[in-house]
Amino acid sequence: MNFQQGQLVQVASNQDSTYQVLSVDDTADLCWVRRWPLSRKGSPAFSVSLQQLKEAETNPGLRL
């Protein structure tokens, strides 16, 4: 699957949470994400393998 910046995704190991794609590095097979929605204190970014991601289920309560 092709992930795009700003897209909402889920990580296979934590499907109860939603994350926002910040950057995709196809050559390294990595994606930088942060928890969505953002917290008041910020949401730190972290990298995850592209194979561990799936598109988030549509939820009208989540707005970009």
CHARMM-style PDB file with segment names, atoms N, HN, CA, C and O in Angstrom:
ATOM      1  N   MET     1       0.836  -1.179   0.000  1.00  0.00      PROA
ATOM      2  CA  MET     1       0.000   0.000   0.000  1.00  0.00      PROA
ATOM      3  C   MET     1       0.884   1.246   0.000  1.00  0.00      PROA
ATOM      4  O   MET     1       1.952   1.262   0.612  1.00  0.00      PROA
ATOM      5  N   ASN     2       0.437   2.263  -0.677  1.00  0.00      PROA
ATOM      6  HN  ASN     2      -0.430   2.250  -1.175  1.00  0.00      PROA
ATOM      7  CA  ASN     2       1.134   3.551  -0.727  1.00  0.00      PROA
ATOM      8  C   ASN     2       0.564   4.472   0.338  1.00  0.00      PROA
ATOM      9  O   ASN     2      -0.625   4.787   0.316  1.00  0.00      PROA
ATOM     10  N   PHE     3       1.396   4.902   1.262  1.00  0.00      PROA
ATOM     11  HN  PHE     3       2.362   4.646   1.280  1.00  0.00      PROA
ATOM     12  CA  PHE     3       0.956   5.833   2.294  1.00  0.00      PROA
ATOM     13  C   PHE     3       1.386   7.239   1.912  1.00  0.00      PROA
ATOM     14  O   PHE     3       2.451   7.442   1.329  1.00  0.00      PROA
ATOM     15  N   GLN     4       0.540   8.208   2.252  1.00  0.00      PROA
ATOM     16  HN  GLN     4      -0.325   8.043   2.726  1.00  0.00      PROA
ATOM     17  CA  GLN     4       0.786   9.605   1.913  1.00  0.00      PROA
ATOM     18  C   GLN     4       0.870  10.441   3.191  1.00  0.00      PROA
ATOM     19  O   GLN     4       0.260  10.107   4.207  1.00  0.00      PROA
ATOM     20  N   GLN     5       1.633  11.529   3.124  1.00  0.00      PROA
ATOM     21  HN  GLN     5       2.128  11.800   2.299  1.00  0.00      PROA
ATOM     22  CA  GLN     5       1.746  12.442   4.248  1.00  0.00      PROA
ATOM     23  C   GLN     5       0.359  12.935   4.655  1.00  0.00      PROA
ATOM     24  O   GLN     5      -0.441  13.326   3.805  1.00  0.00      PROA
ATOM     25  N   GLY     6       0.081  12.915   5.957  1.00  0.00      PROA
ATOM     26  HN  GLY     6       0.731  12.598   6.648  1.00  0.00      PROA
ATOM     27  CA  GLY     6      -1.211  13.356   6.470  1.00  0.00      PROA
ATOM     28  C   GLY     6      -2.237  12.250   6.612  1.00  0.00      PROA
ATOM     29  O   GLY     6      -3.254  12.440   7.279  1.00  0.00      PROA
ATOM     30  N   GLN     7      -1.996  11.107   6.005  1.00  0.00      PROA
ATOM     31  HN  GLN     7      -1.170  10.953   5.463  1.00  0.00      PROA
ATOM     32  CA  GLN     7      -2.933   9.990   6.057  1.00  0.00      PROA
ATOM     33  C   GLN     7      -2.999   9.412   7.467  1.00  0.00      PROA
ATOM     34  O   GLN     7      -1.995   9.393   8.180  1.00  0.00      PROA
ATOM     35  N   LEU     8      -4.169   8.944   7.866  1.00  0.00      PROA
ATOM     36  HN  LEU     8      -4.984   8.959   7.287  1.00  0.00      PROA
ATOM     37  CA  LEU     8      -4.338   8.305   9.165  1.00  0.00      PROA
ATOM     38  C   LEU     8      -4.182   6.800   8.996  1.00  0.00      PROA
ATOM     39  O   LEU     8      -4.758   6.194   8.093  1.00  0.00      PROA
ATOM     40  N   VAL     9      -3.380   6.205   9.898  1.00  0.00      PROA
ATOM     41  HN  VAL     9      -2.911   6.697  10.632  1.00  0.00      PROA
ATOM     42  CA  VAL     9      -3.064   4.783   9.811  1.00  0.00      PROA
ATOM     43  C   VAL     9      -3.147   4.148  11.194  1.00  0.00      PROA
ATOM     44  O   VAL     9      -3.269   4.836  12.208  1.00  0.00      PROA
ATOM     45  N   GLN    10      -3.079   2.832  11.212  1.00  0.00      PROA
ATOM     46  HN  GLN    10      -2.980   2.273  10.389  1.00  0.00      PROA
ATOM     47  CA  GLN    10      -2.980   2.079  12.447  1.00  0.00      PROA
ATOM     48  C   GLN    10      -1.736   1.206  12.367  1.00  0.00      PROA
ATOM     49  O   GLN    10      -1.339   0.767  11.288  1.00  0.00      PROA
ATOM     50  N   VAL    11      -1.126   0.957  13.528  1.00  0.00      PROA
ATOM     51  HN  VAL    11      -1.449   1.313  14.405  1.00  0.00      PROA
ATOM     52  CA  VAL    11       0.042   0.087  13.622  1.00  0.00      PROA
ATOM     53  C   VAL    11      -0.461  -1.285  14.042  1.00  0.00      PROA
ATOM     54  O   VAL    11      -1.279  -1.395  14.956  1.00  0.00      PROA
ATOM     55  N   ALA    12       0.019  -2.327  13.385  1.00  0.00      PROA
ATOM     56  HN  ALA    12       0.683  -2.237  12.642  1.00  0.00      PROA
ATOM     57  CA  ALA    12      -0.468  -3.686  13.630  1.00  0.00      PROA
ATOM     58  C   ALA    12      -0.403  -4.071  15.104  1.00  0.00      PROA
ATOM     59  O   ALA    12      -1.288  -4.776  15.590  1.00  0.00      PROA
ATOM     60  N   SER    13       0.621  -3.627  15.826  1.00  0.00      PROA
ATOM     61  HN  SER    13       1.340  -3.054  15.432  1.00  0.00      PROA
ATOM     62  CA  SER    13       0.786  -4.005  17.233  1.00  0.00      PROA
ATOM     63  C   SER    13      -0.113  -3.210  18.179  1.00  0.00      PROA
ATOM     64  O   SER    13      -0.218  -3.550  19.357  1.00  0.00      PROA
ATOM     65  N   ASN    14      -0.768  -2.147  17.675  1.00  0.00      PROA
ATOM     66  HN  ASN    14      -0.682  -1.870  16.717  1.00  0.00      PROA
ATOM     67  CA  ASN    14      -1.618  -1.305  18.522  1.00  0.00      PROA
ATOM     68  C   ASN    14      -2.782  -0.775  17.695  1.00  0.00      PROA
ATOM     69  O   ASN    14      -2.797   0.396  17.314  1.00  0.00      PROA
ATOM     70  N   GLN    15      -3.750  -1.632  17.421  1.00  0.00      PROA
ATOM     71  HN  GLN    15      -3.738  -2.583  17.731  1.00  0.00      PROA
ATOM     72  CA  GLN    15      -4.849  -1.244  16.543  1.00  0.00      PROA
ATOM     73  C   GLN    15      -5.921  -0.422  17.241  1.00  0.00      PROA
ATOM     74  O   GLN    15      -6.907  -0.032  16.616  1.00  0.00      PROA
ATOM     75  N   ASP    16      -5.737  -0.154  18.538  1.00  0.00      PROA
ATOM     76  HN  ASP    16      -4.936  -0.471  19.045  1.00  0.00      PROA
ATOM     77  CA  ASP    16      -6.692   0.682  19.265  1.00  0.00      PROA
ATOM     78  C   ASP    16      -6.375   2.162  19.110  1.00  0.00      PROA
ATOM     79  O   ASP    16      -7.180   3.011  19.492  1.00  0.00      PROA
ATOM     80  N   SER    17      -5.217   2.478  18.556  1.00  0.00      PROA
ATOM     81  HN  SER    17      -4.563   1.788  18.246  1.00  0.00      PROA
ATOM     82  CA  SER    17      -4.796   3.871  18.393  1.00  0.00      PROA
ATOM     83  C   SER    17      -4.667   4.226  16.925  1.00  0.00      PROA
ATOM     84  O   SER    17      -4.462   3.360  16.075  1.00  0.00      PROA
ATOM     85  N   THR    18      -4.791   5.511  16.643  1.00  0.00      PROA
ATOM     86  HN  THR    18      -4.958   6.214  17.334  1.00  0.00      PROA
ATOM     87  CA  THR    18      -4.654   6.022  15.286  1.00  0.00      PROA
ATOM     88  C   THR    18      -3.434   6.924  15.239  1.00  0.00      PROA
ATOM     89  O   THR    18      -3.126   7.625  16.202  1.00  0.00      PROA
ATOM     90  N   TYR    19      -2.739   6.897  14.096  1.00  0.00      PROA
ATOM     91  HN  TYR    19      -2.989   6.327  13.314  1.00  0.00      PROA
ATOM     92  CA  TYR    19      -1.517   7.677  13.910  1.00  0.00      PROA
ATOM     93  C   TYR    19      -1.603   8.441  12.599  1.00  0.00      PROA
ATOM     94  O   TYR    19      -2.302   8.030  11.673  1.00  0.00      PROA
ATOM     95  N   GLN    20      -0.888   9.553  12.531  1.00  0.00      PROA
ATOM     96  HN  GLN    20      -0.320   9.886  13.283  1.00  0.00      PROA
ATOM     97  CA  GLN    20      -0.832  10.370  11.318  1.00  0.00      PROA
ATOM     98  C   GLN    20       0.539  10.196  10.681  1.00  0.00      PROA
ATOM     99  O   GLN    20       1.564  10.264  11.359  1.00  0.00      PROA
ATOM    100  N   VAL    21       0.545   9.970   9.367  1.00  0.00      PROA
ATOM    101  HN  VAL    21      -0.288   9.914   8.817  1.00  0.00      PROA
ATOM    102  CA  VAL    21       1.798   9.824   8.624  1.00  0.00      PROA
ATOM    103  C   VAL    21       2.445  11.198   8.464  1.00  0.00      PROA
ATOM    104  O   VAL    21       1.812  12.144   7.995  1.00  0.00      PROA
ATOM    105  N   LEU    22       3.716  11.292   8.861  1.00  0.00      PROA
ATOM    106  HN  LEU    22       4.230  10.524   9.242  1.00  0.00      PROA
ATOM    107  CA  LEU    22       4.471  12.534   8.705  1.00  0.00      PROA
ATOM    108  C   LEU    22       5.396  12.467   7.502  1.00  0.00      PROA
ATOM    109  O   LEU    22       5.556  13.449   6.778  1.00  0.00      PROA
ATOM    110  N   SER    23       6.002  11.310   7.291  1.00  0.00      PROA
ATOM    111  HN  SER    23       5.872  10.512   7.879  1.00  0.00      PROA
ATOM    112  CA  SER    23       6.969  11.165   6.211  1.00  0.00      PROA
ATOM    113  C   SER    23       7.106   9.690   5.865  1.00  0.00      PROA
ATOM    114  O   SER    23       6.990   8.824   6.732  1.00  0.00      PROA
ATOM    115  N   VAL    24       7.353   9.414   4.591  1.00  0.00      PROA
ATOM    116  HN  VAL    24       7.448  10.118   3.887  1.00  0.00      PROA
ATOM    117  CA  VAL    24       7.547   8.045   4.126  1.00  0.00      PROA
ATOM    118  C   VAL    24       8.903   7.950   3.458  1.00  0.00      PROA
ATOM    119  O   VAL    24       9.236   8.767   2.600  1.00  0.00      PROA
ATOM    120  N   ASP    25       9.691   6.951   3.849  1.00  0.00      PROA
ATOM    121  HN  ASP    25       9.420   6.288   4.546  1.00  0.00      PROA
ATOM    122  CA  ASP    25      10.995   6.681   3.252  1.00  0.00      PROA
ATOM    123  C   ASP    25      10.930   5.296   2.611  1.00  0.00      PROA
ATOM    124  O   ASP    25      11.205   4.286   3.259  1.00  0.00      PROA
ATOM    125  N   ASP    26      10.559   5.263   1.321  1.00  0.00      PROA
ATOM    126  HN  ASP    26      10.336   6.084   0.795  1.00  0.00      PROA
ATOM    127  CA  ASP    26      10.402   3.992   0.609  1.00  0.00      PROA
ATOM    128  C   ASP    26      11.708   3.211   0.524  1.00  0.00      PROA
ATOM    129  O   ASP    26      11.700   1.982   0.591  1.00  0.00      PROA
ATOM    130  N   THR    27      12.826   3.909   0.376  1.00  0.00      PROA
ATOM    131  HN  THR    27      12.833   4.908   0.321  1.00  0.00      PROA
ATOM    132  CA  THR    27      14.105   3.205   0.228  1.00  0.00      PROA
ATOM    133  C   THR    27      14.500   2.485   1.515  1.00  0.00      PROA
ATOM    134  O   THR    27      15.118   1.422   1.458  1.00  0.00      PROA
ATOM    135  N   ALA    28      14.156   3.042   2.670  1.00  0.00      PROA
ATOM    136  HN  ALA    28      13.653   3.905   2.717  1.00  0.00      PROA
ATOM    137  CA  ALA    28      14.465   2.404   3.951  1.00  0.00      PROA
ATOM    138  C   ALA    28      13.293   1.578   4.469  1.00  0.00      PROA
ATOM    139  O   ALA    28      13.406   0.917   5.502  1.00  0.00      PROA
ATOM    140  N   ASP    29      12.160   1.612   3.752  1.00  0.00      PROA
ATOM    141  HN  ASP    29      12.068   2.148   2.914  1.00  0.00      PROA
ATOM    142  CA  ASP    29      10.964   0.881   4.139  1.00  0.00      PROA
ATOM    143  C   ASP    29      10.442   1.339   5.513  1.00  0.00      PROA
ATOM    144  O   ASP    29       9.973   0.530   6.313  1.00  0.00      PROA
ATOM    145  N   LEU    30      10.536   2.653   5.764  1.00  0.00      PROA
ATOM    146  HN  LEU    30      10.917   3.311   5.114  1.00  0.00      PROA
ATOM    147  CA  LEU    30      10.107   3.225   7.040  1.00  0.00      PROA
ATOM    148  C   LEU    30       9.095   4.340   6.839  1.00  0.00      PROA
ATOM    149  O   LEU    30       9.031   4.972   5.785  1.00  0.00      PROA
ATOM    150  N   CYS    31       8.323   4.557   7.862  1.00  0.00      PROA
ATOM    151  HN  CYS    31       8.375   4.044   8.719  1.00  0.00      PROA
ATOM    152  CA  CYS    31       7.348   5.641   7.864  1.00  0.00      PROA
ATOM    153  C   CYS    31       7.420   6.323   9.224  1.00  0.00      PROA
ATOM    154  O   CYS    31       7.440   5.651  10.255  1.00  0.00      PROA
ATOM    155  N   TRP    32       7.458   7.649   9.235  1.00  0.00      PROA
ATOM    156  HN  TRP    32       7.441   8.195   8.397  1.00  0.00      PROA
ATOM    157  CA  TRP    32       7.450   8.414  10.480  1.00  0.00      PROA
ATOM    158  C   TRP    32       6.010   8.799  10.771  1.00  0.00      PROA
ATOM    159  O   TRP    32       5.321   9.356   9.916  1.00  0.00      PROA
ATOM    160  N   VAL    33       5.557   8.500  11.987  1.00  0.00      PROA
ATOM    161  HN  VAL    33       6.116   8.048  12.682  1.00  0.00      PROA
ATOM    162  CA  VAL    33       4.171   8.752  12.380  1.00  0.00      PROA
ATOM    163  C   VAL    33       4.134   9.413  13.749  1.00  0.00      PROA
ATOM    164  O   VAL    33       5.131   9.433  14.471  1.00  0.00      PROA
ATOM    165  N   ARG    34       2.954   9.961  14.101  1.00  0.00      PROA
ATOM    166  HN  ARG    34       2.144   9.945  13.514  1.00  0.00      PROA
ATOM    167  CA  ARG    34       2.694  10.472  15.440  1.00  0.00      PROA
ATOM    168  C   ARG    34       1.249  10.145  15.786  1.00  0.00      PROA
ATOM    169  O   ARG    34       0.395  10.018  14.908  1.00  0.00      PROA
ATOM    170  N   ARG    35       0.993  10.013  17.078  1.00  0.00      PROA
ATOM    171  HN  ARG    35       1.686  10.116  17.791  1.00  0.00      PROA
ATOM    172  CA  ARG    35      -0.362   9.668  17.530  1.00  0.00      PROA
ATOM    173  C   ARG    35      -1.346  10.765  17.127  1.00  0.00      PROA
ATOM    174  O   ARG    35      -1.028  11.954  17.170  1.00  0.00      PROA
ATOM    175  N   TRP    36      -2.544  10.338  16.734  1.00  0.00      PROA
ATOM    176  HN  TRP    36      -2.801   9.372  16.699  1.00  0.00      PROA
ATOM    177  CA  TRP    36      -3.601  11.241  16.311  1.00  0.00      PROA
ATOM    178  C   TRP    36      -4.856  10.921  17.097  1.00  0.00      PROA
ATOM    179  O   TRP    36      -5.154   9.736  17.243  1.00  0.00      PROA
ATOM    180  N   PRO    37      -5.601  11.851  17.607  1.00  0.00      PROA
ATOM    181  CA  PRO    37      -5.388  13.289  17.496  1.00  0.00      PROA
ATOM    182  C   PRO    37      -4.220  13.735  18.381  1.00  0.00      PROA
ATOM    183  O   PRO    37      -3.840  13.047  19.329  1.00  0.00      PROA
ATOM    184  N   LEU    38      -3.667  14.890  18.050  1.00  0.00      PROA
ATOM    185  HN  LEU    38      -3.976  15.449  17.280  1.00  0.00      PROA
ATOM    186  CA  LEU    38      -2.526  15.414  18.784  1.00  0.00      PROA
ATOM    187  C   LEU    38      -2.923  15.756  20.211  1.00  0.00      PROA
ATOM    188  O   LEU    38      -4.042  16.202  20.467  1.00  0.00      PROA
ATOM    189  N   SER    39      -1.992  15.543  21.140  1.00  0.00      PROA
ATOM    190  HN  SER    39      -1.083  15.181  20.932  1.00  0.00      PROA
ATOM    191  CA  SER    39      -2.254  15.938  22.529  1.00  0.00      PROA
ATOM    192  C   SER    39      -1.832  17.400  22.713  1.00  0.00      PROA
ATOM    193  O   SER    39      -1.111  17.952  21.882  1.00  0.00      PROA
ATOM    194  N   ARG    40      -2.270  18.003  23.773  1.00  0.00      PROA
ATOM    195  HN  ARG    40      -2.856  17.555  24.449  1.00  0.00      PROA
ATOM    196  CA  ARG    40      -1.907  19.403  24.044  1.00  0.00      PROA
ATOM    197  C   ARG    40      -0.414  19.582  24.202  1.00  0.00      PROA
ATOM    198  O   ARG    40       0.129  20.630  23.853  1.00  0.00      PROA
ATOM    199  N   LYS    41       0.254  18.567  24.727  1.00  0.00      PROA
ATOM    200  HN  LYS    41      -0.188  17.716  25.011  1.00  0.00      PROA
ATOM    201  CA  LYS    41       1.695  18.643  24.951  1.00  0.00      PROA
ATOM    202  C   LYS    41       2.489  18.152  23.748  1.00  0.00      PROA
ATOM    203  O   LYS    41       3.715  18.048  23.807  1.00  0.00      PROA
ATOM    204  N   GLY    42       1.802  17.856  22.680  1.00  0.00      PROA
ATOM    205  HN  GLY    42       0.807  17.940  22.632  1.00  0.00      PROA
ATOM    206  CA  GLY    42       2.464  17.358  21.477  1.00  0.00      PROA
ATOM    207  C   GLY    42       2.441  15.845  21.418  1.00  0.00      PROA
ATOM    208  O   GLY    42       2.196  15.168  22.417  1.00  0.00      PROA
ATOM    209  N   SER    43       2.695  15.343  20.256  1.00  0.00      PROA
ATOM    210  HN  SER    43       2.893  15.893  19.445  1.00  0.00      PROA
ATOM    211  CA  SER    43       2.741  13.904  20.039  1.00  0.00      PROA
ATOM    212  C   SER    43       4.067  13.588  19.376  1.00  0.00      PROA
ATOM    213  O   SER    43       4.264  13.923  18.208  1.00  0.00      PROA
ATOM    214  N   PRO    44       4.984  12.948  20.097  1.00  0.00      PROA
ATOM    215  CA  PRO    44       6.305  12.674  19.523  1.00  0.00      PROA
ATOM    216  C   PRO    44       6.222  11.745  18.318  1.00  0.00      PROA
ATOM    217  O   PRO    44       5.400  10.829  18.273  1.00  0.00      PROA
ATOM    218  N   ALA    45       7.076  11.997  17.362  1.00  0.00      PROA
ATOM    219  HN  ALA    45       7.743  12.741  17.399  1.00  0.00      PROA
ATOM    220  CA  ALA    45       7.140  11.170  16.150  1.00  0.00      PROA
ATOM    221  C   ALA    45       8.051   9.975  16.390  1.00  0.00      PROA
ATOM    222  O   ALA    45       9.002  10.040  17.169  1.00  0.00      PROA
ATOM    223  N   PHE    46       7.740   8.891  15.706  1.00  0.00      PROA
ATOM    224  HN  PHE    46       6.968   8.839  15.072  1.00  0.00      PROA
ATOM    225  CA  PHE    46       8.591   7.708  15.751  1.00  0.00      PROA
ATOM    226  C   PHE    46       8.485   6.992  14.416  1.00  0.00      PROA
ATOM    227  O   PHE    46       7.529   7.188  13.667  1.00  0.00      PROA
ATOM    228  N   SER    47       9.476   6.162  14.126  1.00  0.00      PROA
ATOM    229  HN  SER    47      10.254   6.002  14.735  1.00  0.00      PROA
ATOM    230  CA  SER    47       9.470   5.442  12.852  1.00  0.00      PROA
ATOM    231  C   SER    47       8.933   4.037  13.051  1.00  0.00      PROA
ATOM    232  O   SER    47       9.073   3.438  14.117  1.00  0.00      PROA
ATOM    233  N   VAL    48       8.322   3.537  12.009  1.00  0.00      PROA
ATOM    234  HN  VAL    48       8.207   4.024  11.143  1.00  0.00      PROA
ATOM    235  CA  VAL    48       7.762   2.191  12.017  1.00  0.00      PROA
ATOM    236  C   VAL    48       7.900   1.615  10.606  1.00  0.00      PROA
ATOM    237  O   VAL    48       7.848   2.350   9.620  1.00  0.00      PROA
ATOM    238  N   SER    49       8.072   0.322  10.522  1.00  0.00      PROA
ATOM    239  HN  SER    49       8.114  -0.275  11.323  1.00  0.00      PROA
ATOM    240  CA  SER    49       8.182  -0.340   9.223  1.00  0.00      PROA
ATOM    241  C   SER    49       6.871  -0.208   8.454  1.00  0.00      PROA
ATOM    242  O   SER    49       5.795  -0.279   9.047  1.00  0.00      PROA
ATOM    243  N   LEU    50       6.952  -0.019   7.158  1.00  0.00      PROA
ATOM    244  HN  LEU    50       7.826   0.039   6.676  1.00  0.00      PROA
ATOM    245  CA  LEU    50       5.753   0.111   6.321  1.00  0.00      PROA
ATOM    246  C   LEU    50       4.879  -1.145   6.396  1.00  0.00      PROA
ATOM    247  O   LEU    50       3.659  -1.057   6.259  1.00  0.00      PROA
ATOM    248  N   GLN    51       5.495  -2.313   6.611  1.00  0.00      PROA
ATOM    249  HN  GLN    51       6.486  -2.385   6.722  1.00  0.00      PROA
ATOM    250  CA  GLN    51       4.726  -3.567   6.695  1.00  0.00      PROA
ATOM    251  C   GLN    51       3.845  -3.628   7.941  1.00  0.00      PROA
ATOM    252  O   GLN    51       2.900  -4.416   7.992  1.00  0.00      PROA
ATOM    253  N   GLN    52       4.146  -2.806   8.945  1.00  0.00      PROA
ATOM    254  HN  GLN    52       4.913  -2.166   8.904  1.00  0.00      PROA
ATOM    255  CA  GLN    52       3.377  -2.816  10.185  1.00  0.00      PROA
ATOM    256  C   GLN    52       2.184  -1.872  10.154  1.00  0.00      PROA
ATOM    257  O   GLN    52       1.426  -1.797  11.121  1.00  0.00      PROA
ATOM    258  N   LEU    53       2.012  -1.148   9.047  1.00  0.00      PROA
ATOM    259  HN  LEU    53       2.627  -1.209   8.261  1.00  0.00      PROA
ATOM    260  CA  LEU    53       0.942  -0.153   8.951  1.00  0.00      PROA
ATOM    261  C   LEU    53      -0.229  -0.644   8.127  1.00  0.00      PROA
ATOM    262  O   LEU    53      -0.075  -1.444   7.203  1.00  0.00      PROA
ATOM    263  N   LYS    54      -1.401  -0.149   8.481  1.00  0.00      PROA
ATOM    264  HN  LYS    54      -1.526   0.501   9.231  1.00  0.00      PROA
ATOM    265  CA  LYS    54      -2.586  -0.344   7.654  1.00  0.00      PROA
ATOM    266  C   LYS    54      -3.398   0.937   7.718  1.00  0.00      PROA
ATOM    267  O   LYS    54      -3.306   1.697   8.683  1.00  0.00      PROA
ATOM    268  N   GLU    55      -4.186   1.167   6.696  1.00  0.00      PROA
ATOM    269  HN  GLU    55      -4.261   0.550   5.913  1.00  0.00      PROA
ATOM    270  CA  GLU    55      -5.018   2.365   6.651  1.00  0.00      PROA
ATOM    271  C   GLU    55      -6.012   2.328   7.799  1.00  0.00      PROA
ATOM    272  O   GLU    55      -6.615   1.290   8.069  1.00  0.00      PROA
ATOM    273  N   ALA    56      -6.186   3.458   8.475  1.00  0.00      PROA
ATOM    274  HN  ALA    56      -5.696   4.301   8.256  1.00  0.00      PROA
ATOM    275  CA  ALA    56      -7.129   3.544   9.591  1.00  0.00      PROA
ATOM    276  C   ALA    56      -8.551   3.424   9.074  1.00  0.00      PROA
ATOM    277  O   ALA    56      -8.871   3.878   7.975  1.00  0.00      PROA
ATOM    278  N   GLU    57      -9.389   2.810   9.878  1.00  0.00      PROA
ATOM    279  HN  GLU    57      -9.129   2.441  10.771  1.00  0.00      PROA
ATOM    280  CA  GLU    57     -10.797   2.730   9.525  1.00  0.00      PROA
ATOM    281  C   GLU    57     -11.380   4.129   9.535  1.00  0.00      PROA
ATOM    282  O   GLU    57     -10.988   4.958  10.355  1.00  0.00      PROA
ATOM    283  N   THR    58     -12.296   4.396   8.647  1.00  0.00      PROA
ATOM    284  HN  THR    58     -12.614   3.722   7.981  1.00  0.00      PROA
ATOM    285  CA  THR    58     -12.910   5.714   8.560  1.00  0.00      PROA
ATOM    286  C   THR    58     -13.688   6.006   9.824  1.00  0.00      PROA
ATOM    287  O   THR    58     -14.513   5.208  10.271  1.00  0.00      PROA
ATOM    288  N   ASN    59     -13.407   7.168  10.391  1.00  0.00      PROA
ATOM    289  HN  ASN    59     -12.737   7.816  10.028  1.00  0.00      PROA
ATOM    290  CA  ASN    59     -14.086   7.620  11.604  1.00  0.00      PROA
ATOM    291  C   ASN    59     -14.406   9.093  11.429  1.00  0.00      PROA
ATOM    292  O   ASN    59     -13.494   9.920  11.446  1.00  0.00      PROA
ATOM    293  N   PRO    60     -15.678   9.446  11.262  1.00  0.00      PROA
ATOM    294  CA  PRO    60     -16.032  10.839  11.014  1.00  0.00      PROA
ATOM    295  C   PRO    60     -15.635  11.782  12.153  1.00  0.00      PROA
ATOM    296  O   PRO    60     -15.571  12.993  11.943  1.00  0.00      PROA
ATOM    297  N   GLY    61     -15.368  11.257  13.355  1.00  0.00      PROA
ATOM    298  HN  GLY    61     -15.421  10.273  13.526  1.00  0.00      PROA
ATOM    299  CA  GLY    61     -14.962  12.101  14.469  1.00  0.00      PROA
ATOM    300  C   GLY    61     -13.522  12.550  14.374  1.00  0.00      PROA
ATOM    301  O   GLY    61     -13.125  13.480  15.075  1.00  0.00      PROA
ATOM    302  N   LEU    62     -12.725  11.916  13.523  1.00  0.00      PROA
ATOM    303  HN  LEU    62     -13.048  11.161  12.953  1.00  0.00      PROA
ATOM    304  CA  LEU    62     -11.325  12.291  13.359  1.00  0.00      PROA
ATOM    305  C   LEU    62     -11.189  13.206  12.157  1.00  0.00      PROA
ATOM    306  O   LEU    62     -11.503  12.821  11.030  1.00  0.00      PROA
ATOM    307  N   ARG    63     -10.728  14.394  12.400  1.00  0.00      PROA
ATOM    308  HN  ARG    63     -10.472  14.706  13.315  1.00  0.00      PROA
ATOM    309  CA  ARG    63     -10.587  15.369  11.320  1.00  0.00      PROA
ATOM    310  C   ARG    63      -9.142  15.814  11.251  1.00  0.00      PROA
ATOM    311  O   ARG    63      -8.503  16.023  12.282  1.00  0.00      PROA
ATOM    312  N   LEU    64      -8.622  15.960  10.043  1.00  0.00      PROA
ATOM    313  HN  LEU    64      -9.141  15.790   9.205  1.00  0.00      PROA
ATOM    314  CA  LEU    64      -7.255  16.472   9.842  1.00  0.00      PROA
ATOM    315  C   LEU    64      -7.250  17.973   9.913  1.00  0.00      PROA
ATOM    316  OT1 LEU    64      -6.197  18.594   9.769  1.00  0.00      PROA
TER     317      LEU     64
END
